[in-house]
């Protein structure tokens, strides 16, 4: 009599489940890191519209820096200033923090808090979290989950879903 039965191997199930969960956690962390980088790129664009422009060197010094930290933790910074070449700036820009923090200075074009204000607005409104969540879902939608069952002949039948 030909047929199909499911063979329950508890140890194989737990080991397989643990391996799938490890891959899922790793993939989720990677997707979250990419989403954070993409969000920083978006918010950097908003800050570029607000950065004071006198000689354009401060604006050109702006950049997004992603750093791999402990394990799979990724930190992302929106940075301005630094030595020539730290962004697209041709000269040293050692005054970025002063321009960012001085609320009393008048800027014909741009404003103080050119990084903090757009980042805070996007976070407090929930728009940043919504974009990052959608990006994680988009990145994770390509992940395939494999399931296995043992057929009547003792061989595994594999099926991929996703």
N, C-alpha and C positions, 0 to 999 in steps of 0.2 A: 504494500500500500504506500503509494507516494504521498508525501504531505510535507507540511511545514510545521516545525515546532520551535519555540523560543527556548534556548538553553540559557539558564540563569547561572552565570559565573560571577558571584558577588565580588570577588577580588578584582577580576578583570573590569567589571562595571565601575567600581570605585576608582581604580587606577585610570581607566579611560575618562571617567567624569572629571577627575582631578586634572588630567592633562588638558582636557577641553577648557576647563575653568582657568587654568594657568594661561593658556593661549588667549582666552577671552579677556582676562585682566590685562595682559601685556598689550593686546591690540587696543583695548579701551584707553589705556594710559597713553599710547602712541597717538591715538586719535585726539585725545584731550590736549596733548602737547601741540599738535598741528592746529587745532582749533584756537588755542591761545595765541599762537603765532599769527594766524590769519586775523584774529580780532585785534591784536596789537598793530598789525599793518593798517587795518581800517581806522583805528583810533589815531594812528600816526598821521594819516591823511587829514583827519579833522584838526589835529594840532598844527599842521602845516598852514592851514588857513588862518590860524590865530597868532602864530609866532611873529613878533615884531620884525619888521624888515627896514633896516637902515642901509646896510651894505650888502645884504643877502647872505653874508657868511654864517650868521647864526642859523638861518633857515637851512642853508646847505649842510650844516653840521649835523642836522637831525638824522636819526637812524633808529631801526628796530634791532635789538640784540637779543638773540635767543641763546640760552646757556643750558647745557645738559648738567644737571646737578646729581645728587645722590640717586642711584638707581635710574628710574625712568622719569623722575621729576624734572620738569622743564620750567625755567623762569624766563620771562620775557620782559625786557625793558624798552621803554621809549626814551631815548637819550638825545640830548643836545649838548653841544660844546665839545671841547677837547682839542688835542693838537691837530695841526693841519693833516688832512687825510683821514681823520677819524670818521668822518661822514664824507660828503663831497666838498667839504670846505678846503680852500686853498691856503688859509692862514690859521694860526692858533685862535681858538675861540674859548677864552678862559672866563668869560663874563656871563655865560648862559644862566647860571643859578641866580645871579644878581638880577638879571632882566626878568627871570621867571617870578621871583619873589617880591620885587619892588612894586607895591600897589600904588605908590605915589607918583611914579613916572608916567608921563604922557607919551603915548606912541601914536604918531599920525596914522600908522598902519600896523595893526596887531595889538596885543595886550599882554599884561602879566598873566601868570597862571595858564599859559598857552598849552601845557600838557595836562595839568591837574584838572582844569575845568571840563574839557571834553571827556576825559576818562571817567571822572566822577559822574557826569551827566549820563553817560552810557550805562554805567554800573547801576546807579540809583533808579534809572527808568526801567531797568530790566532788559533793555535792548541788547546789551552785550551778552547776557546769559542766554537770551533767546537765540541769538546768532550762533553762539558757541554750541548750544545744545543741538541746533539744526545741523551744524557742521559735523558734530560727533556722530549723529544719526546717519548723515550722508556717508561719512567715511566708513562707518561700521556696517552699512547695508551690503557691502561686498563680501563680508565674511561668510564662509561656508561652514556648516556644522555637519559632521559625518556621524552617521548612526550605523551600528552593526548588529546583525542577528545571525545566529547559527542555523543553517538549513538542516533538513532531515539527513543529508549526506555528511553532516559534520563540518562542512565548510562555512565560512562566514559570508554572509550576504551584506554588502555595503551599499549605503545610499547616502547621497549628499543632498542636504537641503540648504536653501539660502537664497 
